[in-house]
Amino acid sequence: RPLRVISRAPGLKLVVETLISSLRPIGNIVLICCAFFIIFGILGVQLFKGKFYYCEGGDTRNISTKA
């Protein structure tokens, strides 16, 4: 039923055809963005490994947590 509406309305048909034809270029852009996220994620892990969650002070007996 929705396909009949698309075939009867030329403007809507143009919009659907444009969306379908733009899927490949948008997919390429998403792939490039994912590659950048992975590269910078690996770089961040390598740069910041072992830097967090350590006690700075010498007196660790008086530390209270909210857990």
Secondary structure, DSSP 4 states (H G I P E B T S, - for coil): -HHHHHHH-HHHHHHHHHHHHTHHHHHHHHHHHHHHHHHHHHHHHHHHTT-SS---SS--TT-----
